[in-house]
Amino acid sequence: MGFTANGSSEKPLKFLIYGKTGWIGGLLGQICRAQGIAFEYGNGRLENRSQLEADIAIVKPTHVFNAAGVTGRPNVDWCETHKVETIRTNVVGTLTLADVCRERNLIVINYATGCIFEYDEAHPLGSGIGFKEEDTPNFTGSFYSKTKAMVEELLKNYENVCTLRVRMPISSDLSNPRNFITKITRYEKVVNIPNSMTILDELLPISIEMAKKNLTGIWNFTNPGVVSHNEILEMYRDYIDPYFSWKNFTLEEQAKVIVAQRSNNELDASKLKKQFPQLLSIKESLIKYVFGPNHKTAST
Ligand SMILES: NC(=O)c1ccc[n+]([C@@H]2O[C@H](COP(=O)([O-])OP(=O)(O)OC[C@H]3O[C@@H](n4cnc5c(N)ncnc54)[C@H](OP(=O)(O)O)[C@@H]3O)[C@@H](O)[C@H]2O)c1
């Protein structure tokens, strides 16, 4: 910390957001509109320094939000066969944006990933001992995660960057195929492992508050606690579709239908909770922001 940003309190907020066509970027724009915060989407490609410089010169932002990144379609397996494209956006691009913004004293709120850890002997499944912000990533099972861990390590040196480790994002829009809940209700078979997850309806507004406070550094950006696939599917059955049923399979069986390994972990969200004491546990947040509101819709 100790970084003095342009977004000082006397200057009205103006956000420059990357990721206009993306899920998180789109939601951020909606939240800014609802809150009356001035913002514009960036037109530049992240890896193109001069395009980023032009965006900043035109928009004159107080803060920059990076919700641009390559996650792979239909899933992260894509990154295994598109390594250079993955590096270009997620490593070269993200670093270029951080560097351009540092030169201009601008904070970057960077939506990163917490899928850079996996349960280990010091953080066993079910123990409640989560990985902390200062822990070194231990999951390299996918090229996507490997490059995200590399870039996080480099970004640590940029005192203008606020790295938010997002995991298995969930939103109240259950029709969105990117939503973790929607994904697992559509799979033929699902594993059943407790994980830390991010309820976007609760946490994206918090990321805007973090910008207002000029917070920087690494943050585990998940709701406190863990929830398993089956616990979510049970809630789905209870709130949305009483006839819903599903089949589980083991990690070994899952490995046969995917290319890259997937990360499973618990992140320790106490740093975020200390800064934002109203932050709900993952199960409370799921009910308040996702299943509760959709239940009303389903019953009308
Ligand atoms: N969704 C998840 O499961 C998840 C989980 C944890 C973390 N995250 C992270 O959160 C960030 C946003 O995720 P998301 O789910 O919102 O992604 P998304 O829906 O796939 O959107 C990605 C956005 O990034 C833009 N983009 C890609 N490459 C770019 C480049 N080189 N320059 C400029 N823009 C570029 C895309 O624009 P174009 O269409 O123009 O390329 C799109 O607007 C990513 O960094 C991702 O790694 C996502």
The ligand as an ORCA input file, in Angstrom:
! r2SCAN-3c Opt
* xyz 0 1
  N     -15.630    -16.751    -15.242
  C     -14.861    -17.412    -14.394
  O     -15.095    -18.605    -14.096
  C     -13.708    -16.720    -13.688
  C     -13.246    -17.245    -12.509
  C     -12.207    -16.614    -11.846
  C     -11.628    -15.509    -12.441
  N     -12.082    -15.009    -13.611
  C     -11.358    -13.908    -14.233
  O     -12.140    -12.736    -14.345
  C     -11.835    -12.048    -15.568
  C     -13.132    -11.786    -16.325
  O     -13.808    -13.017    -16.489
  P     -15.185    -13.154    -17.287
  O     -15.777    -14.447    -16.864
  O     -15.985    -11.915    -17.201
  O     -14.616    -13.331    -18.761
  P     -15.373    -13.304    -20.167
  O     -16.853    -13.282    -20.009
  O     -14.758    -14.399    -20.979
  O     -14.936    -11.896    -20.788
  C     -13.622    -11.644    -21.088
  C     -13.524    -10.225    -21.618
  O     -12.134     -9.969    -21.850
  C     -12.014     -9.357    -23.120
  N     -10.689     -9.646    -23.661
  C     -10.124    -10.848    -23.888
  N      -8.886    -10.685    -24.358
  C      -8.665     -9.342    -24.420
  C      -7.569     -8.536    -24.816
  N      -6.431     -9.082    -25.232
  N      -7.696     -7.191    -24.744
  C      -8.846     -6.617    -24.327
  N      -9.927     -7.326    -23.944
  C      -9.822     -8.672    -23.993
  C     -13.121     -9.952    -23.959
  O     -13.360     -9.089    -25.038
  P     -13.380     -9.634    -26.558
  O     -14.626    -10.418    -26.669
  O     -13.370     -8.367    -27.362
  O     -12.132    -10.461    -26.722
  C     -14.260     -9.976    -22.929
  O     -14.880     -8.715    -22.887
  C     -10.843    -12.948    -16.322
  O      -9.524    -12.472    -16.200
  C     -10.958    -14.270    -15.646
  O      -9.748    -14.982    -15.667
  C     -13.145    -15.583    -14.248
*
